[in-house]
Every structure is written in C-alpha cells, then in structure tokens.
Amino acid sequence: MPPGFNGVCAPKGLPAHIREGLERACAKAIQSDTVRHTIANTGQTVRYLTGTQFQARTAAEYALNGELMRRVGLSGQ
C-alpha cells in the first residue's frame, strides 16, 4: 500500500503557544492505546511530525506530484 498521511491543519499565523499545544496533544494522542490499536488494525504506521515537518513533507509531496503530472501530460485546470 502506498504511504499516505494525515494531519491536523491550523490557520497560518496561529499563535505559537496554541500551535505548540496542538503539537503536544497530537504527540500524546498517538501514544494512547486506543490510537495505537486502531492504527495497527488498519495496517497503518505512525510517524509523528511536528507542524514544521508536516508542512515540509506536504510541500515536497505537492511538488513531486506536480512534476509527475507534468511528465505524463496532465495539467491543472
């Protein structure tokens, strides 16, 4: 199965203390037995990323997919 990703998105310019709180809550949530059990039962793996890391990964994925679309002759409308 190809890798995918999920994340929590927040508005640009979110105050740092709120962003940091969300990151802490997400990091804690993926350690819970319930989340781990659900992940294991759906064949997924967890790779926790901070907001900055997730943003970089999303940008890289977007760029790669755009390049692949150009190579096969697809264009955005």
PDB file of N, CA, C, O and CB in Angstrom:
ATOM      1  N   MET A   1       0.854  -1.175   0.000  1.00  0.00           N
ATOM      2  CA  MET A   1       0.000   0.000   0.000  1.00  0.00           C
ATOM      3  C   MET A   1       0.900   1.238   0.000  1.00  0.00           C
ATOM      4  O   MET A   1       1.845   1.315   0.785  1.00  0.00           O
ATOM      5  CB  MET A   1      -0.971  -0.002   1.231  1.00  0.00           C
ATOM      6  N   PRO A   2       0.612   2.204  -0.874  1.00  0.00           N
ATOM      7  CA  PRO A   2       1.445   3.400  -0.890  1.00  0.00           C
ATOM      8  C   PRO A   2       1.262   4.209   0.385  1.00  0.00           C
ATOM      9  O   PRO A   2       0.187   4.211   0.985  1.00  0.00           O
ATOM     10  CB  PRO A   2       1.121   4.260  -2.109  1.00  0.00           C
ATOM     11  N   PRO A   3       2.315   4.890   0.787  1.00  0.00           N
ATOM     12  CA  PRO A   3       2.193   5.692   2.012  1.00  0.00           C
ATOM     13  C   PRO A   3       1.242   6.867   1.803  1.00  0.00           C
ATOM     14  O   PRO A   3       1.145   7.425   0.710  1.00  0.00           O
ATOM     15  CB  PRO A   3       3.575   6.206   2.460  1.00  0.00           C
ATOM     16  N   GLY A   4       0.571   7.211   2.835  1.00  0.00           N
ATOM     17  CA  GLY A   4      -0.295   8.375   2.836  1.00  0.00           C
ATOM     18  C   GLY A   4      -0.023   9.125   4.114  1.00  0.00           C
ATOM     19  O   GLY A   4       0.811   8.717   4.923  1.00  0.00           O
ATOM     20  N   PHE A   5      -0.709  10.192   4.290  1.00  0.00           N
ATOM     21  CA  PHE A   5      -0.514  10.885   5.549  1.00  0.00           C
ATOM     22  C   PHE A   5      -1.762  11.629   5.947  1.00  0.00           C
ATOM     23  O   PHE A   5      -2.566  12.055   5.118  1.00  0.00           O
ATOM     24  CB  PHE A   5       0.656  11.838   5.461  1.00  0.00           C
ATOM     25  N   ASN A   6      -1.888  11.765   7.225  1.00  0.00           N
ATOM     26  CA  ASN A   6      -2.982  12.501   7.835  1.00  0.00           C
ATOM     27  C   ASN A   6      -2.368  13.515   8.776  1.00  0.00           C
ATOM     28  O   ASN A   6      -1.255  13.329   9.267  1.00  0.00           O
ATOM     29  CB  ASN A   6      -3.979  11.553   8.581  1.00  0.00           C
ATOM     30  N   GLY A   7      -3.079  14.558   9.020  1.00  0.00           N
ATOM     31  CA  GLY A   7      -2.555  15.549   9.946  1.00  0.00           C
ATOM     32  C   GLY A   7      -3.640  16.499  10.395  1.00  0.00           C
ATOM     33  O   GLY A   7      -4.768  16.480   9.903  1.00  0.00           O
ATOM     34  N   VAL A   8      -3.268  17.314  11.326  1.00  0.00           N
ATOM     35  CA  VAL A   8      -4.152  18.363  11.817  1.00  0.00           C
ATOM     36  C   VAL A   8      -3.667  19.662  11.198  1.00  0.00           C
ATOM     37  O   VAL A   8      -2.495  20.020  11.317  1.00  0.00           O
ATOM     38  CB  VAL A   8      -4.166  18.436  13.396  1.00  0.00           C
ATOM     39  N   CYS A   9      -4.567  20.356  10.543  1.00  0.00           N
ATOM     40  CA  CYS A   9      -4.214  21.623   9.911  1.00  0.00           C
ATOM     41  C   CYS A   9      -4.795  22.769  10.728  1.00  0.00           C
ATOM     42  O   CYS A   9      -5.879  22.660  11.302  1.00  0.00           O
ATOM     43  CB  CYS A   9      -4.725  21.678   8.445  1.00  0.00           C
ATOM     44  N   ALA A  10      -4.065  23.843  10.765  1.00  0.00           N
ATOM     45  CA  ALA A  10      -4.495  25.034  11.503  1.00  0.00           C
ATOM     46  C   ALA A  10      -4.191  26.258  10.648  1.00  0.00           C
ATOM     47  O   ALA A  10      -3.364  26.190   9.739  1.00  0.00           O
ATOM     48  CB  ALA A  10      -3.784  25.132  12.901  1.00  0.00           C
ATOM     49  N   PRO A  11      -4.841  27.352  10.927  1.00  0.00           N
ATOM     50  CA  PRO A  11      -4.624  28.557  10.122  1.00  0.00           C
ATOM     51  C   PRO A  11      -3.195  29.092  10.239  1.00  0.00           C
ATOM     52  O   PRO A  11      -2.562  28.999  11.290  1.00  0.00           O
ATOM     53  CB  PRO A  11      -5.606  29.636  10.537  1.00  0.00           C
ATOM     54  N   LYS A  12      -2.718  29.644   9.153  1.00  0.00           N
ATOM     55  CA  LYS A  12      -1.418  30.307   9.164  1.00  0.00           C
ATOM     56  C   LYS A  12      -1.480  31.457  10.160  1.00  0.00           C
ATOM     57  O   LYS A  12      -2.497  32.143  10.267  1.00  0.00           O
ATOM     58  CB  LYS A  12      -1.025  30.817   7.736  1.00  0.00           C
ATOM     59  N   GLY A  13      -0.401  31.661  10.879  1.00  0.00           N
ATOM     60  CA  GLY A  13      -0.356  32.749  11.846  1.00  0.00           C
ATOM     61  C   GLY A  13      -0.909  32.387  13.210  1.00  0.00           C
ATOM     62  O   GLY A  13      -1.083  33.254  14.067  1.00  0.00           O
ATOM     63  N   LEU A  14      -1.188  31.104  13.412  1.00  0.00           N
ATOM     64  CA  LEU A  14      -1.681  30.649  14.707  1.00  0.00           C
ATOM     65  C   LEU A  14      -0.658  31.007  15.779  1.00  0.00           C
ATOM     66  O   LEU A  14       0.534  30.779  15.572  1.00  0.00           O
ATOM     67  CB  LEU A  14      -1.960  29.116  14.694  1.00  0.00           C
ATOM     68  N   PRO A  15      -1.072  31.551  16.900  1.00  0.00           N
ATOM     69  CA  PRO A  15      -0.105  31.892  17.948  1.00  0.00           C
ATOM     70  C   PRO A  15       0.738  30.667  18.345  1.00  0.00           C
ATOM     71  O   PRO A  15       0.240  29.544  18.416  1.00  0.00           O
ATOM     72  CB  PRO A  15      -0.840  32.455  19.186  1.00  0.00           C
ATOM     73  N   ALA A  16       1.996  30.915  18.593  1.00  0.00           N
ATOM     74  CA  ALA A  16       2.942  29.830  18.873  1.00  0.00           C
ATOM     75  C   ALA A  16       2.492  28.953  20.033  1.00  0.00           C
ATOM     76  O   ALA A  16       2.630  27.732  19.965  1.00  0.00           O
ATOM     77  CB  ALA A  16       4.314  30.402  19.173  1.00  0.00           C
ATOM     78  N   HIS A  17       1.961  29.542  21.087  1.00  0.00           N
ATOM     79  CA  HIS A  17       1.579  28.727  22.243  1.00  0.00           C
ATOM     80  C   HIS A  17       0.414  27.791  21.915  1.00  0.00           C
ATOM     81  O   HIS A  17       0.315  26.707  22.489  1.00  0.00           O
ATOM     82  CB  HIS A  17       1.206  29.627  23.424  1.00  0.00           C
ATOM     83  N   ILE A  18      -0.455  28.193  21.011  1.00  0.00           N
ATOM     84  CA  ILE A  18      -1.555  27.315  20.599  1.00  0.00           C
ATOM     85  C   ILE A  18      -1.021  26.215  19.682  1.00  0.00           C
ATOM     86  O   ILE A  18      -1.382  25.049  19.840  1.00  0.00           O
ATOM     87  CB  ILE A  18      -2.674  28.127  19.882  1.00  0.00           C
ATOM     88  N   ARG A  19      -0.172  26.571  18.735  1.00  0.00           N
ATOM     89  CA  ARG A  19       0.442  25.581  17.837  1.00  0.00           C
ATOM     90  C   ARG A  19       1.213  24.544  18.642  1.00  0.00           C
ATOM     91  O   ARG A  19       1.098  23.343  18.396  1.00  0.00           O
ATOM     92  CB  ARG A  19       1.381  26.271  16.817  1.00  0.00           C
ATOM     93  N   GLU A  20       1.992  25.010  19.597  1.00  0.00           N
ATOM     94  CA  GLU A  20       2.779  24.091  20.427  1.00  0.00           C
ATOM     95  C   GLU A  20       1.871  23.184  21.250  1.00  0.00           C
ATOM     96  O   GLU A  20       2.177  22.006  21.436  1.00  0.00           O
ATOM     97  CB  GLU A  20       3.719  24.876  21.355  1.00  0.00           C
ATOM     98  N   GLY A  21       0.761  23.719  21.744  1.00  0.00           N
ATOM     99  CA  GLY A  21      -0.195  22.905  22.491  1.00  0.00           C
ATOM    100  C   GLY A  21      -0.820  21.827  21.617  1.00  0.00           C
ATOM    101  O   GLY A  21      -0.995  20.690  22.053  1.00  0.00           O
ATOM    102  N   LEU A  22      -1.157  22.189  20.378  1.00  0.00           N
ATOM    103  CA  LEU A  22      -1.706  21.204  19.445  1.00  0.00           C
ATOM    104  C   LEU A  22      -0.683  20.109  19.140  1.00  0.00           C
ATOM    105  O   LEU A  22      -1.028  18.928  19.091  1.00  0.00           O
ATOM    106  CB  LEU A  22      -2.151  21.890  18.142  1.00  0.00           C
ATOM    107  N   GLU A  23       0.567  20.502  18.936  1.00  0.00           N
ATOM    108  CA  GLU A  23       1.619  19.514  18.665  1.00  0.00           C
ATOM    109  C   GLU A  23       1.791  18.567  19.848  1.00  0.00           C
ATOM    110  O   GLU A  23       1.932  17.359  19.657  1.00  0.00           O
ATOM    111  CB  GLU A  23       2.954  20.217  18.353  1.00  0.00           C
ATOM    112  N   ARG A  24       1.782  19.101  21.061  1.00  0.00           N
ATOM    113  CA  ARG A  24       1.904  18.246  22.244  1.00  0.00           C
ATOM    114  C   ARG A  24       0.726  17.286  22.354  1.00  0.00           C
ATOM    115  O   ARG A  24       0.902  16.108  22.666  1.00  0.00           O
ATOM    116  CB  ARG A  24       2.003  19.099  23.512  1.00  0.00           C
ATOM    117  N   ALA A  25      -0.478  17.798  22.095  1.00  0.00           N
ATOM    118  CA  ALA A  25      -1.680  16.952  22.178  1.00  0.00           C
ATOM    119  C   ALA A  25      -1.639  15.842  21.129  1.00  0.00           C
ATOM    120  O   ALA A  25      -2.012  14.705  21.419  1.00  0.00           O
ATOM    121  CB  ALA A  25      -2.954  17.805  21.994  1.00  0.00           C
ATOM    122  N   CYS A  26      -1.198  16.155  19.934  1.00  0.00           N
ATOM    123  CA  CYS A  26      -1.099  15.132  18.879  1.00  0.00           C
ATOM    124  C   CYS A  26      -0.038  14.095  19.221  1.00  0.00           C
ATOM    125  O   CYS A  26      -0.258  12.897  19.043  1.00  0.00           O
ATOM    126  CB  CYS A  26      -0.775  15.783  17.522  1.00  0.00           C
ATOM    127  N   ALA A  27       1.102  14.547  19.708  1.00  0.00           N
ATOM    128  CA  ALA A  27       2.168  13.614  20.089  1.00  0.00           C
ATOM    129  C   ALA A  27       1.681  12.691  21.199  1.00  0.00           C
ATOM    130  O   ALA A  27       1.979  11.496  21.191  1.00  0.00           O
ATOM    131  CB  ALA A  27       3.435  14.380  20.544  1.00  0.00           C
ATOM    132  N   LYS A  28       0.940  13.232  22.143  1.00  0.00           N
ATOM    133  CA  LYS A  28       0.406  12.422  23.237  1.00  0.00           C
ATOM    134  C   LYS A  28      -0.660  11.447  22.732  1.00  0.00           C
ATOM    135  O   LYS A  28      -0.692  10.288  23.144  1.00  0.00           O
ATOM    136  CB  LYS A  28      -0.182  13.325  24.332  1.00  0.00           C
ATOM    137  N   ALA A  29      -1.521  11.918  21.846  1.00  0.00           N
ATOM    138  CA  ALA A  29      -2.618  11.077  21.333  1.00  0.00           C
ATOM    139  C   ALA A  29      -2.101   9.836  20.626  1.00  0.00           C
ATOM    140  O   ALA A  29      -2.659   8.752  20.795  1.00  0.00           O
ATOM    141  CB  ALA A  29      -3.496  11.877  20.377  1.00  0.00           C
ATOM    142  N   ILE A  30      -1.040   9.977  19.836  1.00  0.00           N
ATOM    143  CA  ILE A  30      -0.563   8.805  19.101  1.00  0.00           C
ATOM    144  C   ILE A  30       0.125   7.787  20.002  1.00  0.00           C
ATOM    145  O   ILE A  30       0.445   6.682  19.565  1.00  0.00           O
ATOM    146  CB  ILE A  30       0.388   9.235  18.010  1.00  0.00           C
ATOM    147  N   GLN A  31       0.348   8.154  21.247  1.00  0.00           N
ATOM    148  CA  GLN A  31       0.913   7.205  22.208  1.00  0.00           C
ATOM    149  C   GLN A  31      -0.176   6.430  22.942  1.00  0.00           C
ATOM    150  O   GLN A  31       0.126   5.468  23.648  1.00  0.00           O
ATOM    151  CB  GLN A  31       1.795   7.936  23.214  1.00  0.00           C
ATOM    152  N   SER A  32      -1.431   6.830  22.790  1.00  0.00           N
ATOM    153  CA  SER A  32      -2.516   6.187  23.534  1.00  0.00           C
ATOM    154  C   SER A  32      -2.779   4.778  22.993  1.00  0.00           C
ATOM    155  O   SER A  32      -2.592   4.513  21.806  1.00  0.00           O
ATOM    156  CB  SER A  32      -3.804   7.038  23.457  1.00  0.00           C
ATOM    157  N   ASP A  33      -3.209   3.892  23.873  1.00  0.00           N
ATOM    158  CA  ASP A  33      -3.517   2.520  23.481  1.00  0.00           C
ATOM    159  C   ASP A  33      -4.622   2.483  22.427  1.00  0.00           C
ATOM    160  O   ASP A  33      -4.553   1.686  21.492  1.00  0.00           O
ATOM    161  CB  ASP A  33      -3.928   1.697  24.704  1.00  0.00           C
ATOM    162  N   THR A  34      -5.624   3.322  22.563  1.00  0.00           N
ATOM    163  CA  THR A  34      -6.741   3.329  21.620  1.00  0.00           C
ATOM    164  C   THR A  34      -6.274   3.674  20.213  1.00  0.00           C
ATOM    165  O   THR A  34      -6.633   2.999  19.249  1.00  0.00           O
ATOM    166  CB  THR A  34      -7.813   4.319  22.071  1.00  0.00           C
ATOM    167  N   VAL A  35      -5.480   4.718  20.102  1.00  0.00           N
ATOM    168  CA  VAL A  35      -4.991   5.128  18.786  1.00  0.00           C
ATOM    169  C   VAL A  35      -4.047   4.075  18.229  1.00  0.00           C
ATOM    170  O   VAL A  35      -4.145   3.725  17.052  1.00  0.00           O
ATOM    171  CB  VAL A  35      -4.283   6.496  18.866  1.00  0.00           C
ATOM    172  N   ARG A  36      -3.148   3.569  19.035  1.00  0.00           N
ATOM    173  CA  ARG A  36      -2.215   2.526  18.577  1.00  0.00           C
ATOM    174  C   ARG A  36      -2.965   1.287  18.098  1.00  0.00           C
ATOM    175  O   ARG A  36      -2.608   0.704  17.074  1.00  0.00           O
ATOM    176  CB  ARG A  36      -1.240   2.143  19.707  1.00  0.00           C
ATOM    177  N   HIS A  37      -3.992   0.885  18.823  1.00  0.00           N
ATOM    178  CA  HIS A  37      -4.795  -0.274  18.449  1.00  0.00           C
ATOM    179  C   HIS A  37      -5.488  -0.035  17.105  1.00  0.00           C
ATOM    180  O   HIS A  37      -5.482  -0.903  16.232  1.00  0.00           O
ATOM    181  CB  HIS A  37      -5.836  -0.584  19.543  1.00  0.00           C
ATOM    182  N   THR A  38      -6.078   1.134  16.951  1.00  0.00           N
ATOM    183  CA  THR A  38      -6.767   1.474  15.704  1.00  0.00           C
ATOM    184  C   THR A  38      -5.795   1.476  14.534  1.00  0.00           C
ATOM    185  O   THR A  38      -6.098   0.948  13.464  1.00  0.00           O
ATOM    186  CB  THR A  38      -7.452   2.843  15.821  1.00  0.00           C
ATOM    187  N   ILE A  39      -4.645   2.061  14.739  1.00  0.00           N
ATOM    188  CA  ILE A  39      -3.628   2.119  13.687  1.00  0.00           C
ATOM    189  C   ILE A  39      -3.183   0.710  13.288  1.00  0.00           C
ATOM    190  O   ILE A  39      -3.083   0.397  12.102  1.00  0.00           O
ATOM    191  CB  ILE A  39      -2.414   2.949  14.155  1.00  0.00           C
ATOM    192  N   ALA A  40      -2.921  -0.122  14.272  1.00  0.00           N
ATOM    193  CA  ALA A  40      -2.479  -1.495  13.999  1.00  0.00           C
ATOM    194  C   ALA A  40      -3.553  -2.272  13.240  1.00  0.00           C
ATOM    195  O   ALA A  40      -3.233  -3.056  12.346  1.00  0.00           O
ATOM    196  CB  ALA A  40      -2.132  -2.220  15.314  1.00  0.00           C
ATOM    197  N   ASN A  41      -4.810  -2.063  13.586  1.00  0.00           N
ATOM    198  CA  ASN A  41      -5.901  -2.803  12.950  1.00  0.00           C
ATOM    199  C   ASN A  41      -6.237  -2.312  11.544  1.00  0.00           C
ATOM    200  O   ASN A  41      -6.988  -2.970  10.825  1.00  0.00           O
ATOM    201  CB  ASN A  41      -7.127  -2.720  13.807  1.00  0.00           C
ATOM    202  N   THR A  42      -5.704  -1.193  11.156  1.00  0.00           N
ATOM    203  CA  THR A  42      -5.962  -0.676   9.811  1.00  0.00           C
ATOM    204  C   THR A  42      -4.717  -0.743   8.927  1.00  0.00           C
ATOM    205  O   THR A  42      -4.704  -0.191   7.826  1.00  0.00           O
ATOM    206  CB  THR A  42      -6.463   0.763   9.889  1.00  0.00           C
ATOM    207  N   GLY A  43      -3.686  -1.410   9.402  1.00  0.00           N
ATOM    208  CA  GLY A  43      -2.483  -1.610   8.596  1.00  0.00           C
ATOM    209  C   GLY A  43      -1.652  -0.357   8.387  1.00  0.00           C
ATOM    210  O   GLY A  43      -0.890  -0.272   7.425  1.00  0.00           O
ATOM    211  N   GLN A  44      -1.789   0.595   9.258  1.00  0.00           N
ATOM    212  CA  GLN A  44      -1.034   1.835   9.136  1.00  0.00           C
ATOM    213  C   GLN A  44       0.170   1.830  10.075  1.00  0.00           C
ATOM    214  O   GLN A  44       0.286   0.975  10.953  1.00  0.00           O
ATOM    215  CB  GLN A  44      -1.935   3.040   9.434  1.00  0.00           C
ATOM    216  N   THR A  45       1.036   2.768   9.878  1.00  0.00           N
ATOM    217  CA  THR A  45       2.141   3.007  10.798  1.00  0.00           C
ATOM    218  C   THR A  45       2.104   4.484  11.179  1.00  0.00           C
ATOM    219  O   THR A  45       1.504   5.309  10.490  1.00  0.00           O
ATOM    220  CB  THR A  45       3.527   2.609  10.157  1.00  0.00           C
ATOM    221  N   VAL A  46       2.755   4.789  12.282  1.00  0.00           N
ATOM    222  CA  VAL A  46       2.776   6.173  12.747  1.00  0.00           C
ATOM    223  C   VAL A  46       4.174   6.739  12.587  1.00  0.00           C
ATOM    224  O   VAL A  46       5.171   6.118  12.957  1.00  0.00           O
ATOM    225  CB  VAL A  46       2.314   6.272  14.220  1.00  0.00           C
ATOM    226  N   ARG A  47       4.214   7.904  12.037  1.00  0.00           N
ATOM    227  CA  ARG A  47       5.450   8.683  12.009  1.00  0.00           C
ATOM    228  C   ARG A  47       5.048  10.097  12.401  1.00  0.00           C
ATOM    229  O   ARG A  47       4.606  10.887  11.568  1.00  0.00           O
ATOM    230  CB  ARG A  47       6.169   8.638  10.580  1.00  0.00           C
ATOM    231  N   TYR A  48       5.207  10.396  13.666  1.00  0.00           N
ATOM    232  CA  TYR A  48       4.804  11.710  14.157  1.00  0.00           C
ATOM    233  C   TYR A  48       5.721  12.784  13.578  1.00  0.00           C
ATOM    234  O   TYR A  48       6.944  12.641  13.580  1.00  0.00           O
ATOM    235  CB  TYR A  48       4.829  11.751  15.703  1.00  0.00           C
ATOM    236  N   LEU A  49       5.115  13.852  13.086  1.00  0.00           N
ATOM    237  CA  LEU A  49       5.851  15.009  12.580  1.00  0.00           C
ATOM    238  C   LEU A  49       5.343  16.255  13.288  1.00  0.00           C
ATOM    239  O   LEU A  49       4.149  16.386  13.556  1.00  0.00           O
ATOM    240  CB  LEU A  49       5.700  15.146  11.032  1.00  0.00           C
ATOM    241  N   THR A  50       6.244  17.152  13.582  1.00  0.00           N
ATOM    242  CA  THR A  50       5.829  18.452  14.104  1.00  0.00           C
ATOM    243  C   THR A  50       5.130  19.214  12.980  1.00  0.00           C
ATOM    244  O   THR A  50       5.156  18.785  11.826  1.00  0.00           O
ATOM    245  CB  THR A  50       7.055  19.263  14.662  1.00  0.00           C
ATOM    246  N   GLY A  51       4.519  20.320  13.308  1.00  0.00           N
ATOM    247  CA  GLY A  51       3.863  21.119  12.280  1.00  0.00           C
ATOM    248  C   GLY A  51       4.821  21.545  11.183  1.00  0.00           C
ATOM    249  O   GLY A  51       4.476  21.496  10.003  1.00  0.00           O
ATOM    250  N   THR A  52       6.006  21.956  11.558  1.00  0.00           N
ATOM    251  CA  THR A  52       7.013  22.380  10.579  1.00  0.00           C
ATOM    252  C   THR A  52       7.418  21.215   9.682  1.00  0.00           C
ATOM    253  O   THR A  52       7.542  21.376   8.468  1.00  0.00           O
ATOM    254  CB  THR A  52       8.251  22.956  11.292  1.00  0.00           C
ATOM    255  N   GLN A  53       7.622  20.056  10.275  1.00  0.00           N
ATOM    256  CA  GLN A  53       7.985  18.872   9.490  1.00  0.00           C
ATOM    257  C   GLN A  53       6.855  18.441   8.563  1.00  0.00           C
ATOM    258  O   GLN A  53       7.093  18.072   7.413  1.00  0.00           O
ATOM    259  CB  GLN A  53       8.360  17.718  10.416  1.00  0.00           C
ATOM    260  N   PHE A  54       5.621  18.490   9.067  1.00  0.00           N
ATOM    261  CA  PHE A  54       4.470  18.111   8.257  1.00  0.00           C
ATOM    262  C   PHE A  54       4.301  19.071   7.083  1.00  0.00           C
ATOM    263  O   PHE A  54       4.002  18.647   5.967  1.00  0.00           O
ATOM    264  CB  PHE A  54       3.195  18.084   9.113  1.00  0.00           C
ATOM    265  N   GLN A  55       4.490  20.349   7.336  1.00  0.00           N
ATOM    266  CA  GLN A  55       4.388  21.346   6.276  1.00  0.00           C
ATOM    267  C   GLN A  55       5.439  21.078   5.189  1.00  0.00           C
ATOM    268  O   GLN A  55       5.136  21.161   3.999  1.00  0.00           O
ATOM    269  CB  GLN A  55       4.559  22.771   6.855  1.00  0.00           C
ATOM    270  N   ALA A  56       6.657  20.762   5.596  1.00  0.00           N
ATOM    271  CA  ALA A  56       7.727  20.472   4.628  1.00  0.00           C
ATOM    272  C   ALA A  56       7.400  19.214   3.822  1.00  0.00           C
ATOM    273  O   ALA A  56       7.610  19.178   2.610  1.00  0.00           O
ATOM    274  CB  ALA A  56       9.085  20.301   5.354  1.00  0.00           C
ATOM    275  N   ARG A  57       6.890  18.192   4.492  1.00  0.00           N
ATOM    276  CA  ARG A  57       6.549  16.951   3.789  1.00  0.00           C
ATOM    277  C   ARG A  57       5.419  17.193   2.797  1.00  0.00           C
ATOM    278  O   ARG A  57       5.460  16.691   1.674  1.00  0.00           O
ATOM    279  CB  ARG A  57       6.148  15.850   4.791  1.00  0.00           C
ATOM    280  N   THR A  58       4.419  17.954   3.200  1.00  0.00           N
ATOM    281  CA  THR A  58       3.300  18.254   2.320  1.00  0.00           C
ATOM    282  C   THR A  58       3.778  19.035   1.092  1.00  0.00           C
ATOM    283  O   THR A  58       3.350  18.746  -0.026  1.00  0.00           O
ATOM    284  CB  THR A  58       2.221  19.049   3.076  1.00  0.00           C
ATOM    285  N   ALA A  59       4.648  20.007   1.285  1.00  0.00           N
ATOM    286  CA  ALA A  59       5.185  20.791   0.168  1.00  0.00           C
ATOM    287  C   ALA A  59       5.988  19.909  -0.779  1.00  0.00           C
ATOM    288  O   ALA A  59       5.884  20.054  -1.997  1.00  0.00           O
ATOM    289  CB  ALA A  59       6.063  21.940   0.689  1.00  0.00           C
ATOM    290  N   ALA A  60       6.781  19.005  -0.238  1.00  0.00           N
ATOM    291  CA  ALA A  60       7.578  18.106  -1.075  1.00  0.00           C
ATOM    292  C   ALA A  60       6.666  17.165  -1.875  1.00  0.00           C
ATOM    293  O   ALA A  60       6.908  16.920  -3.057  1.00  0.00           O
ATOM    294  CB  ALA A  60       8.565  17.288  -0.204  1.00  0.00           C
ATOM    295  N   GLU A  61       5.635  16.647  -1.238  1.00  0.00           N
ATOM    296  CA  GLU A  61       4.682  15.762  -1.907  1.00  0.00           C
ATOM    297  C   GLU A  61       3.953  16.505  -3.029  1.00  0.00           C
ATOM    298  O   GLU A  61       3.758  15.965  -4.118  1.00  0.00           O
ATOM    299  CB  GLU A  61       3.666  15.195  -0.891  1.00  0.00           C
ATOM    300  N   TYR A  62       3.561  17.729  -2.755  1.00  0.00           N
ATOM    301  CA  TYR A  62       2.882  18.561  -3.746  1.00  0.00           C
ATOM    302  C   TYR A  62       3.790  18.792  -4.957  1.00  0.00           C
ATOM    303  O   TYR A  62       3.350  18.673  -6.101  1.00  0.00           O
ATOM    304  CB  TYR A  62       2.458  19.912  -3.122  1.00  0.00           C
ATOM    305  N   ALA A  63       5.043  19.117  -4.702  1.00  0.00           N
ATOM    306  CA  ALA A  63       5.992  19.356  -5.789  1.00  0.00           C
ATOM    307  C   ALA A  63       6.218  18.090  -6.604  1.00  0.00           C
ATOM    308  O   ALA A  63       6.230  18.143  -7.833  1.00  0.00           O
ATOM    309  CB  ALA A  63       7.324  19.869  -5.235  1.00  0.00           C
ATOM    310  N   LEU A  64       6.397  16.959  -5.941  1.00  0.00           N
ATOM    311  CA  LEU A  64       6.614  15.692  -6.636  1.00  0.00           C
ATOM    312  C   LEU A  64       5.406  15.331  -7.502  1.00  0.00           C
ATOM    313  O   LEU A  64       5.562  14.967  -8.668  1.00  0.00           O
ATOM    314  CB  LEU A  64       6.897  14.569  -5.625  1.00  0.00           C
ATOM    315  N   ASN A  65       4.220  15.432  -6.939  1.00  0.00           N
ATOM    316  CA  ASN A  65       3.022  15.102  -7.707  1.00  0.00           C
ATOM    317  C   ASN A  65       2.837  16.041  -8.889  1.00  0.00           C
ATOM    318  O   ASN A  65       2.405  15.614  -9.960  1.00  0.00           O
ATOM    319  CB  ASN A  65       1.795  15.149  -6.814  1.00  0.00           C
ATOM    320  N   GLY A  66       3.159  17.309  -8.703  1.00  0.00           N
ATOM    321  CA  GLY A  66       3.082  18.260  -9.812  1.00  0.00           C
ATOM    322  C   GLY A  66       4.036  17.886 -10.932  1.00  0.00           C
ATOM    323  O   GLY A  66       3.678  17.956 -12.108  1.00  0.00           O
ATOM    324  N   GLU A  67       5.242  17.490 -10.571  1.00  0.00           N
ATOM    325  CA  GLU A  67       6.226  17.078 -11.573  1.00  0.00           C
ATOM    326  C   GLU A  67       5.759  15.813 -12.298  1.00  0.00           C
ATOM    327  O   GLU A  67       5.885  15.719 -13.519  1.00  0.00           O
ATOM    328  CB  GLU A  67       7.602  16.839 -10.913  1.00  0.00           C
ATOM    329  N   LEU A  68       5.230  14.858 -11.568  1.00  0.00           N
ATOM    330  CA  LEU A  68       4.723  13.634 -12.200  1.00  0.00           C
ATOM    331  C   LEU A  68       3.582  13.946 -13.158  1.00  0.00           C
ATOM    332  O   LEU A  68       3.513  13.374 -14.245  1.00  0.00           O
ATOM    333  CB  LEU A  68       4.254  12.633 -11.136  1.00  0.00           C
ATOM    334  N   MET A  69       2.694  14.841 -12.769  1.00  0.00           N
ATOM    335  CA  MET A  69       1.580  15.220 -13.645  1.00  0.00           C
ATOM    336  C   MET A  69       2.095  15.883 -14.921  1.00  0.00           C
ATOM    337  O   MET A  69       1.592  15.597 -16.008  1.00  0.00           O
ATOM    338  CB  MET A  69       0.612  16.169 -12.908  1.00  0.00           C
ATOM    339  N   ARG A  70       3.072  16.747 -14.806  1.00  0.00           N
ATOM    340  CA  ARG A  70       3.650  17.391 -15.992  1.00  0.00           C
ATOM    341  C   ARG A  70       4.292  16.363 -16.908  1.00  0.00           C
ATOM    342  O   ARG A  70       4.154  16.449 -18.128  1.00  0.00           O
ATOM    343  CB  ARG A  70       4.685  18.449 -15.584  1.00  0.00           C
ATOM    344  N   ARG A  71       4.998  15.387 -16.331  1.00  0.00           N
ATOM    345  CA  ARG A  71       5.680  14.363 -17.134  1.00  0.00           C
ATOM    346  C   ARG A  71       4.713  13.503 -17.935  1.00  0.00           C
ATOM    347  O   ARG A  71       5.040  13.060 -19.036  1.00  0.00           O
ATOM    348  CB  ARG A  71       6.515  13.476 -16.237  1.00  0.00           C
ATOM    349  N   VAL A  72       3.544  13.269 -17.397  1.00  0.00           N
ATOM    350  CA  VAL A  72       2.585  12.431 -18.130  1.00  0.00           C
ATOM    351  C   VAL A  72       1.582  13.270 -18.924  1.00  0.00           C
ATOM    352  O   VAL A  72       0.633  12.731 -19.494  1.00  0.00           O
ATOM    353  CB  VAL A  72       1.837  11.516 -17.160  1.00  0.00           C
ATOM    354  N   GLY A  73       1.788  14.561 -18.959  1.00  0.00           N
ATOM    355  CA  GLY A  73       0.979  15.428 -19.792  1.00  0.00           C
ATOM    356  C   GLY A  73      -0.326  15.900 -19.167  1.00  0.00           C
ATOM    357  O   GLY A  73      -1.215  16.372 -19.875  1.00  0.00           O
ATOM    358  N   LEU A  74      -0.449  15.779 -17.868  1.00  0.00           N
ATOM    359  CA  LEU A  74      -1.641  16.293 -17.201  1.00  0.00           C
ATOM    360  C   LEU A  74      -1.374  17.715 -16.743  1.00  0.00           C
ATOM    361  O   LEU A  74      -0.248  18.057 -16.382  1.00  0.00           O
ATOM    362  CB  LEU A  74      -2.048  15.394 -16.003  1.00  0.00           C
ATOM    363  N   SER A  75      -2.395  18.529 -16.756  1.00  0.00           N
ATOM    364  CA  SER A  75      -2.218  19.891 -16.264  1.00  0.00           C
ATOM    365  C   SER A  75      -3.413  20.267 -15.406  1.00  0.00           C
ATOM    366  O   SER A  75      -4.528  19.792 -15.619  1.00  0.00           O
ATOM    367  CB  SER A  75      -2.044  20.894 -17.435  1.00  0.00           C
ATOM    368  N   GLY A  76      -3.160  21.117 -14.448  1.00  0.00           N
ATOM    369  CA  GLY A  76      -4.242  21.582 -13.579  1.00  0.00           C
ATOM    370  C   GLY A  76      -5.157  22.535 -14.332  1.00  0.00           C
ATOM    371  O   GLY A  76      -4.705  23.306 -15.178  1.00  0.00           O
ATOM    372  N   GLN A  77      -6.398  22.479 -14.029  1.00  0.00           N
ATOM    373  CA  GLN A  77      -7.380  23.358 -14.698  1.00  0.00           C
ATOM    374  C   GLN A  77      -7.795  24.448 -13.745  1.00  0.00           C
ATOM    375  O   GLN A  77      -8.613  25.298 -14.098  1.00  0.00           O
ATOM    376  CB  GLN A  77      -8.626  22.559 -15.183  1.00  0.00           C
TER     377      GLN A  77
END
